[in-house]
Amino acid sequence: MDTTILQTYLHIVDEGSFAAAARRMGISKSMSSKYIADLETSLGARLLTRSTRSVRPTALGVEYYTKVKDVLDKLEQANEAVRSTSSHIAGPLKIGSPIAYTMKVLQPHIVQFMEDYPDVQLEAVLDDKCSDLIGDGFDAAIRIGDLDDSSLVVRRLHGARIHIVAAPAYLAQHGVPLKPAELAAHRCLHYTNMRGSGTWPFQIGNEITYQKIHPSFSANNGDIIRATAVAGKGLAFMPEFLIEEELRSGQLVPVLADYSLPDVPVNLVYPTRKNMTAALRAFLDFMGGLQLS
């Protein structure tokens, strides 16, 4: 039996949707429906219960899902065991990464990785949210900021230097804050993926303290925060890699420079060291050899 059909079945159960499974497989919804109809016909049993809103496995379908997943996992492990003994590195690799970081820092290194490993089918998913690595089928992801405790393996890449910045026009109109407590009286532009609800961190000695702010604008994307700051709409807490050009041109200027801001960690995370694919191992080694800042 074609493993594509079986993989489609697993995705339908995982997603609860023919359409979502089809997107993951890169096929049409009608083709995914045909695969399952043919599969059920060949087995002589109904695996899925369909409704207008969702698709769920039958009791027999749940049992079949478990067994098929185990078989496909073992098949992939066998394939990777053979690949890993060869110097030829190939296969799919799905990586998640924040949008602005990818475009500002990672892009040239992705191109270099593609040149070094032309037979790796690299898929880069650019998204600022913290994706579910296992549930969304990622091999690894780059995450910026402190991580919640989890079972993920973490490899630190570097620390991103942070500045609090504003446009000169904003500071001319609203004044320059001289200490963190004065931020409470200012319009602040807040990146919502930061840990800590409506606070910005400052390092005093060996301790991190959190200053409460009152955001006038919030977003989960760094590019829109930068653009809003350049437009003179408030103070922003920004990584240096995202605002280097604006700092050089004077469109944005640092404030509170006398106060220490902790570097934000940039980490590469992946689910497990066991049964690692050759493509992922090559990517981890490649990233570990970079000098990022």
C-alpha positions in Angstrom: 0.0 0.0 0.0 1.2 3.5 -0.9 2.6 5.2 2.3 1.3 8.5 0.9 -2.3 7.2 1.5 -1.4 6.1 5.1 0.3 9.4 5.8 -2.7 11.3 4.6 -4.9 9.3 6.9 -2.7 10.2 9.9 -2.8 13.9 9.0 -6.6 13.8 8.7 -6.9 12.3 12.2 -4.4 14.8 13.6 -6.0 17.8 11.9 -9.7 16.7 12.1 -10.0 18.0 8.6 -9.6 16.7 5.0 -8.6 20.2 3.8 -5.9 20.8 6.5 -4.5 17.3 5.9 -4.4 18.0 2.1 -2.4 21.2 2.7 0.1 19.4 4.8 0.5 16.7 2.1 0.6 19.2 -0.7 -2.4 17.6 -2.5 -6.0 18.6 -3.3 -8.8 18.0 -0.8 -10.6 15.8 -3.4 -7.4 13.7 -3.7 -7.3 13.2 0.1 -11.0 12.2 0.1 -10.3 9.7 -2.7 -7.3 8.3 -0.8 -9.5 7.6 2.3 -12.4 6.2 0.3 -10.0 3.8 -1.5 -8.4 2.9 1.9 -11.7 2.1 3.5 -12.8 0.1 0.5 -9.7 -2.0 0.5 -10.0 -2.6 4.3 -13.8 -3.2 4.2 -14.2 -1.0 7.2 -15.1 2.6 8.0 -12.2 4.5 9.6 -13.6 8.0 9.9 -16.9 9.5 10.9 -17.6 12.7 8.9 -19.8 15.6 9.9 -20.3 19.1 8.6 -17.9 20.5 11.1 -15.3 17.8 11.8 -13.8 14.4 10.9 -13.2 11.9 13.7 -11.9 8.4 13.7 -14.1 5.5 14.6 -13.1 3.1 17.4 -11.6 0.9 14.7 -10.0 4.0 13.1 -8.2 5.0 16.4 -6.7 1.5 16.6 -5.7 1.6 13.0 -4.1 5.1 13.4 -2.0 3.9 16.3 -0.7 0.9 14.4 -0.1 2.8 11.1 1.8 5.6 13.0 4.0 3.0 14.6 4.7 1.3 11.3 5.5 4.6 9.5 7.7 5.8 12.4 9.7 2.6 12.2 10.0 2.9 8.4 11.3 6.4 8.7 13.8 5.3 11.4 15.0 2.5 9.1 15.4 5.0 6.2 17.3 7.4 8.4 19.5 4.7 9.7 20.6 4.0 6.2 21.0 7.7 5.3 23.0 8.3 8.4 25.6 5.8 7.4 26.1 7.6 4.1 28.0 10.8 3.6 25.2 12.0 1.3 22.8 14.1 3.4 19.3 14.4 2.0 15.6 14.4 3.0 13.0 16.9 4.3 13.7 19.4 7.0 11.0 21.8 8.4 12.3 24.7 10.4 10.3 27.4 12.2 11.7 30.9 12.7 10.5 34.4 13.7 9.8 36.6 10.6 12.0 39.7 11.3 14.9 37.6 12.7 14.9 35.4 9.6 15.0 38.3 7.2 17.5 40.4 9.1 19.9 37.8 10.4 19.3 34.2 9.2 18.6 34.7 5.5 22.1 34.6 4.1 22.9 31.5 6.3 19.8 29.7 5.0 21.2 30.3 1.5 24.6 29.0 2.5 23.0 25.9 4.1 21.1 25.2 0.8 24.4 25.5 -1.1 26.1 23.1 1.3 23.3 20.6 1.3 21.5 20.8 -2.0 19.6 17.5 -1.5 17.9 18.6 1.7 14.3 19.7 1.1 14.3 22.7 3.4 11.0 24.2 4.4 11.2 27.5 6.4 8.0 28.5 8.2 8.2 32.2 9.2 6.0 32.9 12.2 6.4 35.0 15.3 4.2 32.7 17.5 5.6 29.8 19.4 4.5 26.9 17.2 3.8 23.4 18.6 6.9 21.7 17.3 5.6 18.1 17.5 2.0 18.8 16.6 2.9 21.0 13.6 5.6 18.6 12.3 8.6 20.8 12.8 12.1 19.3 13.1 13.4 22.4 14.9 12.6 26.0 15.5 14.4 29.2 16.5 12.9 31.0 19.4 13.8 34.4 20.8 13.3 35.1 24.5 13.2 33.1 27.7 11.7 29.7 27.2 9.1 28.0 29.3 10.1 24.7 30.8 9.5 21.8 28.4 10.9 18.6 27.1 12.5 20.3 24.2 16.3 20.2 23.7 17.7 23.7 23.7 20.8 25.0 22.0 21.7 28.6 22.6 22.8 30.4 19.5 23.6 33.9 20.8 22.2 36.8 22.8 20.4 39.7 21.1 21.4 43.2 22.3 18.3 45.3 23.3 17.6 49.0 23.1 14.8 51.2 24.2 14.3 53.6 21.3 12.1 56.4 20.0 11.9 58.8 17.1 13.4 62.3 17.7 10.0 63.8 17.0 8.4 61.8 19.8 11.0 62.8 22.3 10.8 66.4 21.3 7.0 66.4 22.0 6.9 64.1 25.1 10.3 64.5 26.7 13.1 62.0 27.3 12.6 59.5 30.2 15.6 59.6 32.5 14.8 56.5 34.6 12.7 53.3 34.1 10.0 54.5 36.4 9.2 57.3 34.1 8.1 54.9 31.4 4.8 54.7 33.1 4.0 58.2 31.9 5.0 57.5 28.3 3.4 56.0 25.2 4.9 52.5 24.8 4.9 50.2 21.9 4.8 46.6 23.2 5.8 43.4 21.5 3.2 40.9 22.8 5.4 37.8 22.4 7.6 39.0 25.2 7.3 37.2 28.5 5.7 39.3 31.2 2.4 41.0 30.7 3.0 44.7 29.9 6.5 44.9 31.5 10.0 45.6 30.3 13.0 44.1 32.0 16.0 46.0 33.4 19.1 44.4 34.9 20.4 45.9 38.2 23.5 44.0 39.4 22.7 40.3 39.1 19.0 40.8 39.3 16.3 41.4 36.7 13.6 43.9 37.6 10.4 44.5 35.6 9.1 47.9 34.9 5.3 48.2 34.3 4.4 50.0 31.1 1.1 51.2 29.6 1.1 50.2 26.0 -0.5 52.6 23.5 0.0 50.0 20.8 0.7 46.3 21.0 1.5 43.7 18.2 3.0 40.3 17.8 5.3 41.3 15.0 8.6 43.3 15.4 8.4 45.0 12.0 5.2 46.8 12.8 6.5 47.9 16.2 9.7 49.3 14.5 7.6 51.1 11.8 5.3 52.6 14.5 8.3 53.8 16.5 9.8 55.4 13.4 6.5 57.2 12.9 6.9 58.9 16.3 4.1 57.0 18.1 6.0 56.0 21.2 9.0 54.2 22.9 9.8 50.7 21.8 11.8 47.8 23.3 13.7 46.4 20.3 16.5 44.0 19.5 19.5 45.7 17.8 19.4 43.4 14.7 16.0 44.8 13.8 16.8 48.5 14.1 20.5 48.8 13.0 19.6 50.9 9.9 17.3 53.3 11.9 19.9 53.8 14.6 22.6 54.7 12.0 20.3 57.0 10.1 19.0 58.7 13.3 15.4 57.8 12.6 15.5 56.1 16.1 17.6 57.1 19.0 18.3 55.1 22.2 17.0 56.3 25.6 17.7 55.1 29.1 21.2 54.1 27.8 22.6 54.3 31.3 20.4 51.4 32.4 21.4 47.9 31.6 19.1 45.9 29.5 19.5 42.1 29.5 20.4 40.4 26.2 17.5 38.4 24.9 18.5 34.7 24.3 18.1 33.3 20.8 17.8 29.5 21.0 17.5 26.6 18.6 15.1 24.0 20.0 14.2 20.6 18.8 12.1 17.7 20.2 14.7 15.0 20.9 18.2 13.7 20.3 16.9 10.2 19.5 16.3 9.1 15.9 17.6 12.4 14.6 17.5 12.7 10.9 20.7 13.3 8.9 19.2 16.5 7.6 18.5 17.8 11.1 21.9 16.8 12.4 23.5 18.7 9.5 21.4 21.7 10.3 22.3 21.7 14.0 26.0 21.3 13.2 25.7 24.1 10.6 24.0 26.5 13.0 26.4 25.7 15.8 29.3 26.8 13.6 27.9 30.3 12.9 29.0 33.5 14.5 25.7 35.2 15.0 25.0 38.5 16.8 
